[in-house]
């Protein structure tokens, strides 16, 4: 599962990862490099999984033309 999630996170643009991290309240995400942000997201996934939360990333950004 970690490999799948890593690939999924790595497929996102840095700006998309930062937006997801912001929603997930990952501190310091606005200054992290992409690789560090992916690691932080994977760590948060493990923490969430341990308490029974869903770990599948969802896009939180608006699609073009949406508000």
Secondary structure, DSSP 8 states (H G I E B T S, - for coil): -HHHHHHHHHHS-HHHHHHHHHHTT-TTGGG--HHHHHHHHHHHHHHHHHTT--------S--TT--
